Amino acid sequence: MTVYTPRRAARVLLVDAADRVLLFAGTDPGRPGHGYWFTPGGGLHAGEAPAEGAARELAEETGLRLGPDELGAPVWSETVEFPFDGVWYRQEQEFFLVRVASWEVDTTGFDEVERASVHGHRWWRVNELAATTERYYPPDLSERLTRVLGDGGAAAQGGGVAC
């Protein structure tokens, strides 16, 4: 029987003017060779609201500083179970959409775990995600992005900043 550590998280879909989403390339220290791509974001501090955590994580991981109110409402939430560095987590997470014209990613705010497990970043088009054989999380990200970015209606509800 797997024992799960509960965790709350906030993640950011950082999307540029070309409708590309920023993903980081990472590996699990507990599973060498298990590489994957993932969105900016991470665990919430005790008592931290999801929008506050998303804004904090976005600043730490990309250098983009926005207030929690600039993120808008989450575009979806989910519960996932996964291992990382030998610990199994059950994570409740919310995703926020942030639109930028463009952004030069600054990872100097990475913490020790991120510096050890994140090995790069890339801006991905939805069709590239749908076609790749590389692993990314969440595994239905291309379908979710298609829905969120679809006709511009959902995208207009997400946060945004002119950069």
C-alpha positions as CSV (number, residue, x, y, z in Angstrom):
1,M,0.0,0.0,0.0
2,T,1.4,3.4,-1.1
3,V,1.4,6.1,1.6
4,Y,0.9,9.5,0.0
5,T,2.2,12.8,1.3
6,P,-0.5,15.5,0.8
7,R,0.5,18.6,-1.0
8,R,-1.1,21.7,-2.4
9,A,0.4,23.4,-5.5
10,A,-0.2,26.1,-8.0
11,R,1.1,25.9,-11.6
12,V,1.3,28.5,-14.3
13,L,0.6,28.2,-18.0
14,L,2.9,30.9,-19.3
15,V,1.9,31.5,-22.9
16,D,3.6,33.9,-25.3
17,A,2.1,35.8,-28.3
18,A,2.8,32.8,-30.6
19,D,0.7,30.6,-28.3
20,R,3.7,28.7,-27.1
21,V,3.8,27.5,-23.5
22,L,6.9,27.5,-21.3
23,L,8.0,24.1,-20.0
24,F,11.0,23.2,-17.9
25,A,13.0,20.0,-18.5
26,G,13.6,18.0,-15.3
27,T,14.6,14.7,-13.9
28,D,13.6,12.9,-10.7
29,P,16.6,12.5,-8.4
30,G,15.0,9.2,-7.2
31,R,14.6,7.8,-10.7
32,P,17.7,8.7,-12.8
33,G,16.8,8.7,-16.4
34,H,13.1,9.6,-15.8
35,G,13.2,12.9,-17.6
36,Y,10.1,15.0,-18.3
37,W,8.8,18.5,-19.1
38,F,6.6,20.5,-16.7
39,T,5.0,23.9,-16.2
40,P,6.3,26.5,-13.8
41,G,4.9,26.3,-10.3
42,G,5.1,24.3,-7.2
43,G,4.1,23.6,-3.7
44,L,2.2,26.2,-1.6
45,H,3.5,27.4,1.7
46,A,1.2,26.9,4.8
47,G,-1.7,29.3,4.6
48,E,-0.7,30.5,1.1
49,A,-3.6,31.0,-1.4
50,P,-3.1,29.4,-4.8
51,A,-2.8,32.7,-6.7
52,E,-0.2,33.9,-4.2
53,G,1.8,30.7,-4.6
54,A,1.5,30.8,-8.4
55,A,2.8,34.4,-8.4
56,R,5.7,33.5,-6.1
57,E,6.7,30.4,-8.0
58,L,6.5,32.3,-11.3
59,A,8.9,35.0,-10.0
60,E,11.3,32.4,-8.5
61,E,11.4,30.2,-11.6
62,T,11.1,32.6,-14.5
63,G,11.9,36.1,-13.1
64,L,8.4,37.3,-14.1
65,R,6.9,39.3,-11.2
66,L,3.1,39.7,-11.1
67,G,0.7,40.3,-8.3
68,P,-1.7,37.4,-7.4
69,D,-4.6,39.6,-8.6
70,E,-3.0,39.8,-12.1
71,L,-3.3,36.0,-12.6
72,G,-7.1,35.9,-12.7
73,A,-9.0,32.8,-11.8
74,P,-7.6,29.3,-12.2
75,V,-8.3,27.7,-15.6
76,W,-8.5,24.2,-14.2
77,S,-7.7,22.2,-11.1
78,E,-6.8,18.5,-10.6
79,T,-5.5,16.0,-8.1
80,V,-2.4,14.0,-9.2
81,E,-0.4,11.3,-7.5
82,F,3.3,11.0,-8.3
83,P,6.7,10.0,-6.9
84,F,9.6,12.5,-6.5
85,D,12.9,11.6,-4.9
86,G,11.5,8.5,-3.3
87,V,8.4,10.2,-1.8
88,W,4.9,9.6,-3.2
89,Y,2.7,12.7,-3.3
90,R,-1.0,13.3,-3.7
91,Q,-1.1,16.9,-5.0
92,E,-4.1,19.1,-5.4
93,Q,-3.1,21.7,-7.9
94,E,-4.6,24.7,-9.7
95,F,-3.4,26.1,-13.1
96,F,-3.4,29.8,-13.9
97,L,-3.0,31.2,-17.4
98,V,-0.6,34.1,-17.9
99,R,-0.2,35.6,-21.4
100,V,2.9,37.6,-22.3
101,A,4.1,39.0,-25.6
102,S,7.4,37.4,-24.9
103,W,9.6,36.6,-21.9
104,E,13.3,36.0,-21.3
105,V,13.3,33.3,-18.7
106,D,15.5,34.0,-15.6
107,T,16.1,31.0,-13.4
108,T,18.4,32.6,-10.8
109,G,15.6,32.3,-8.3
110,F,15.7,28.4,-8.4
111,D,16.1,26.7,-5.1
112,E,18.6,23.9,-4.4
113,V,16.2,21.1,-5.5
114,E,15.3,23.0,-8.7
115,R,19.0,23.7,-9.5
116,A,19.7,19.9,-9.1
117,S,16.7,18.6,-11.0
118,V,15.9,21.2,-13.7
119,H,18.1,21.1,-16.8
120,G,16.6,23.7,-19.2
121,H,13.5,25.2,-20.6
122,R,11.7,25.5,-23.9
123,W,8.7,27.2,-25.4
124,W,6.4,24.6,-26.9
125,R,3.6,24.9,-29.4
126,V,0.5,22.8,-28.7
127,N,0.9,20.8,-31.9
128,E,4.6,20.0,-30.8
129,L,3.4,18.7,-27.5
130,A,0.7,16.6,-29.2
131,A,3.3,15.1,-31.5
132,T,6.2,14.5,-29.2
133,T,7.2,11.2,-27.7
134,E,8.9,13.1,-24.8
135,R,7.2,12.8,-21.4
136,Y,5.4,15.9,-20.0
137,Y,3.1,16.7,-17.2
138,P,0.3,16.9,-17.0
139,P,0.0,14.2,-19.7
140,D,-3.1,15.8,-21.1
141,L,-1.5,19.3,-21.3
142,S,-1.8,19.6,-25.1
143,E,-5.6,18.9,-25.0
144,R,-6.1,21.2,-22.0
145,L,-4.1,24.0,-23.7
146,T,-6.2,23.6,-26.9
147,R,-9.4,24.1,-24.8
148,V,-8.0,27.0,-22.8
149,L,-6.5,28.8,-25.8
150,G,-9.2,27.6,-28.3
151,D,-11.3,30.6,-29.3
152,G,-9.7,33.2,-27.1
153,G,-12.7,33.2,-24.7
154,A,-11.0,31.2,-21.9
155,A,-7.7,32.9,-22.6
156,A,-9.2,36.3,-22.2
157,Q,-10.2,35.3,-18.7
158,G,-6.6,34.4,-17.6
159,G,-4.1,36.9,-16.4
160,G,-1.8,38.7,-18.7
161,V,0.9,41.3,-18.9
162,A,2.5,43.2,-21.8
163,C,6.2,42.3,-21.8
